[in-house]
Amino acid sequence: MSGGGGSDEVRPSYRTLSRWLKDAPPDLLTSRSRQAELFFRRMGVTFAVYGDVESNERLIPFDVVPRIIGASEWASLEKGLIQRVEAINAFLRDVYGPQDCIRAGIIPAELVLTNPNYRPEMQGRRPPGDVWTHICGVDLVRTGEDGFYVLEDNCRTPSGVSYMLENREMMMRLFPDLFAEHRIRPVETYTDTLLASLQASAPDHAGADPTVVVLTPGPYNSAYYEHSFLADKLGVELVEGGDLFVSDDVVYMRTTEGPRRVDVIYRRVDDDFLDPLTFRADSAVGIPGVMAAYAAGNVTLANAVGTGVADDKAVYTYMPDIIRFFSGEEPILKNVPTWRCREPDALKQV
């Protein structure tokens, strides 16, 4: 909230909030925090923690003191995020295409081609619209008044946006007077934008009103709340693998009125479990034959198969060079300083 360099001066974007906090009754934040926790618990706004034997589900993190990003700060962040995601898409097109970045020495071949998230099945293929990462989750950390760093890129099945939307709604409900004193950019249009993006990525045959579904592994998945939340807000069906089937390389959804063709699958199922005929044969949550339908261009998978190679932790260290290679620009957002232990000089630092 305060400036960097040990200064106690409140940042301009926080001045109204600072005054409001000073005037608020001492127990206000505590009571509102309890109200939020009660609401989230009643609504089931939770996530599971794998491996935690003491707690199967936890409430989403919620801080009654908001983090504020000023308009000028967001303008820079937005530009940097667009640059980064466009570079990630270009990198994936290249990795599964001509591999120019490998030949140019931008990134070592073995780091890509032997990566467990690299999918040889996608080599030479182009998803509809040539879009690989329809939804990308870029984790940011603030290090100072003007400092933002990228912690990681989530390019496979990024999750968490529903909790952001729920947090915003809760803040507006608990602190309407605080919102009235600020000009806040809306976030409630996110699902409309997401639906439009998914529909735009549909194969050409889909026409003006493509059928979109959200594919979930089921209620035992850690992010199931988000899957159901997004399907509801998008106004589309939430389906499991058993609700879909493939016939003649076309994906259909089982309905009470008979099979319905599916054009776009917003998948929240990892590559390994997506199609037991192509990947793990023991998968019980996938759709047998969906990769054949995908290869035939009859369905869009969002995100595309094989995008995990772009969010690998080692590949992350090469992202600044990847951005320069594909955009011809300097990265707007910096990586967290990282040493590659495969390099002797960096290994000495570690």
N, C-alpha and C positions, 0 to 999 in steps of 0.2 A: 504494500500500500504506500510505503514511503519510497523516496528516491534512493538511488544507489550511492555507493561510496560512504556509507555510514550516516547519510543525511537523514534528519527526522522530518524533512519537508514532505508533505503529502503530495502524491502525484496528482496532476490536474484532474484526471478521470475519476479519482477517488475522493475528491474534496466534498462533494455532496453526500456521499456515503459516510464519510468520516464525521461530518456534522450530525447526520442522522443517528449514527451510533452513539455519539456523545449525549444526545437528547433522549435516547430510548430508555425506558425503565430498566433497571438492572436485571430483572428476571425475564424480560421479554424474549431474548434470544433462546434462553433455556426452554421456556414453555413452548415456543414455536418449533423448536427442534423436536420436542417430544410429540407435538401434533403431527409433524411430518413423518416421524418414525411409525406412529400409530397408523397413519393413512397408508404408508407403503406396506406395512405388515398386513393390513386388511385387504389390500388390493393384490397382494402377492408379488409386489415389485421386488423380486429377489434374483439372485444368481447362485448357482451351486459352485462349490469349491472342491475339485477333485482331490482326493487324497487326504482331506481333512475329516478325520473320523469323529471329531467332536461337533462338527456343524455341517450338515448337508447343504444348507442354504443360508445365505446372508442377505441382509438388506443392502440396497445400493448405497454407496457413499453419498452423503448429503451434508453440505456445509451451509449454514444459514447466513454466513458472511460471503457474499458472492465475489468471484474474481472478475474484474472489469478489464475489458480490452477496449481501448479507445478507438474511434473511427479511423484515425490515421494509422494506428498500429495494425488494425484489422486489414486495412487496404494493402499494407506491405505483406502481411501474413497470407492473405488471399492470393496475391500475385505469386508469392513463393510456393504455395501449395499447388497452384495450377501448373507452374513450371515443373515442379517435382513429379506430379502425377502424369503429366504429358511425357516426361522423360522415362518414367517407369513403363508406360505403354509402348513407347518407342523401343525401349530395351527389350521388352518381351517379344515384340514383333520381330526384332532383329535376332534374338536368341533362337527363336523357332523358325527363322528364315535364313537370310544370308550370313548371319553371324559376323558382320563387319566389325563389331566392337571387339570381338575376340581376336580377329586377324590383325586389328590395329594395335593390339596389346593393351587395350583399356582395362581388361579384366582377364585373369588367367583362365584358359579353357577348362582346366580340371575343376576349377571352382564352380563352373556352371554345369558342365556335362556329366560330372560325377555327383552332383548335388542330389540328395534324396528327393528334393521337390521338383527336379527337372523331369519332364514327362516326354520321353522320346515319341510317344504316340501323337504328340502335337507338332512334331517337326514337319515343316512344310505346309501346315494348315493355317488358315486364317479364319477367325471367328466372324460372325456377321458384323458388318460395319467396321471390321478390323479393330474392334475395341476389346481389350483383354481385361482391364480392371475397371469395371463399371462402377464399383464402389471401393474406395480405398481409405483406410484409416491410418492417418499419419499422427503418431503420438508426439506431442510437443512438450517441452519443459521451459519454463521461464527462469533465466539466470540473473536478470537484472532489469533495470528500467527499460532498456532497449534491446535486451538480449533474449532471443528465442533459439532453442536448438531442437533438432529432430532426434528423438530417441529411437524410433523404429518406424518401418513402413509395414502396414498390414494389408496384404494384397490378395489373400486367399478368401477367407470368409470373415471379414472384420465385423466385430460386434461392439455394442455399447451405445449406439445412437439413441435407442429407446430410453435409456436412463437419462441422457441429456434432455430429451423432450419432456420426460416426467419431472425432472428437476426444475425445468423452466416453469412448467405449469404449477408446481408446488410453490415456487417462489412468488409467482403472481397471486396465488391464493392466500399465502401467509402475509405478504408484505405489499399489498396494493398501493399503499401510500408511498412506499419507496420507489416503486415502478413509475408512479405518476410524476416523480421528480426527475426522471431520466428519459432520454430518447433511446429506447432499446430496439435493436434490429430484431424482427420476428424470426422465430425458428419453426413455427407451426406449419409453415408451407413445405417443410422438408419432404414429407411423404408424398405430396403432390408432385414435387420436383422429381423424386425418386421414381414414382410411377411413370411419369412422362419419359424419363430416361430409359427405363426398362422397356416401355412400349416402343420407343424409337429404335431400340436395339434388335427388335424382332426381325426374323427373316422376311424377305420381300413378299412371300406368298401370304403373309398374315393379314394384309390389308390394313384398314384404318382402325380396327378394334381388336388387336391381338389379345389372346388369352394368356394372362400372367398368373403364375402360382408361386408360393413360397414353399420350398422344400425343407422340411425339418427332420432331424433324426428321431424326434419324438419327445415326449414330456420329461424324459430322464436326462436330456441334454442340459448342460449348465446354462445355456442361453435361451431355453425354451420360452421363457416369458417374452423375450424380445421377438422371437419368431411369431408368436401369436399376436403380439402387439402390432407388429408391422403389417401382418396380413390383414388385421382388422382395419388399421388406418389406411392401408392401400386399397381396401375394398376388393381383395382377391382371396382365393381359396388357400388355406393352410393345408398342405398335404404331406403325407409320409410316402416312402417309397412304394408301399403296397397299394397306394391310391392311384398310381400311375402304371401304365404298361406301354410297351412298344410293339407296333405292328407295321411291317413293311417300312421300317426306318422312320416311323412317325410316332410321336409320343401322344398318348391319350390319357385323359383323366376319367376315372370311373365316377359316374354321377347317377342319381336316381332316374334321370331321363335318358340314360345311355351314355356311351363314350363321347367325350368332348376333346377335340384336338387342343393340344397345349403348344404355345409358340415360344414362351419365355419362362425359364425356370430360374427364379432367384434362389439359388441353392445355399443352404447353410449346412451342407454335408461336405466333408473333406474329400479330396480327390480319391484317396485310398478306398473309400467306402461308397463311391458314387455309382459304380457299375461293376457288379460281381463277374461279368463276362470279360471285363477288360482289366480290372485292378484286383482287389482282394476278393477271392471267390467265396470267402466266408461272410461277406457283408450281408447283413439282414436289413439294412436301411437304404440300400441303393435301388436303382432302377435297371434291371437287366436289359441291355441293348441300347441304353441311352447314348452311349458313345458312338454307336453306329448312326443313330439319328442325328447326332451332332455333326459327325463327319459328312453326312449327306446334306447338311445345311438346312435341316428341317426344324431345328429348335435352337434357341439361344440359351447358353448357360452363363449366368452372371454370378460370380466372376468366371472367366474362362478357365478351363483346366490347365494346370501348369504354371499358374501365376505365383505359386509359392517360391519359385526360384528367385523372385525379385524382392522378397522380404526376408531372405536368409540373412543371418546376422553378419556373416563374412562379406556377402555381397553388399550389404549396407555401407561398409567402409569405402567401397568404390563408387558410391552414388554421386559424390561431387564430380568425379571424372566422367561418369555416365551422363550427367546433366550437361557438362561442357561439350561432350562428344556429339550428343544428339540435338542440342539446342544452339550451340555456339555461344552460349551465355555463361556468365559466372553464376553459381548457385546463389539464390537470394537467401535461402535458409541453410544454416550450417549444420553439419553433423556434430554430435558430441565427439570431442577428440578421442580417437581410438587407435591403439597400436595393433598392427597385424603381426602376430607372433610367428608367422611364416617367413617374415623378413628379418634378417639378422640384426640390423640396426634397431628395429622396433623391439625385438626380443630382448636386447640389452637394456632397454628402458624398463621392461617388465621385470 
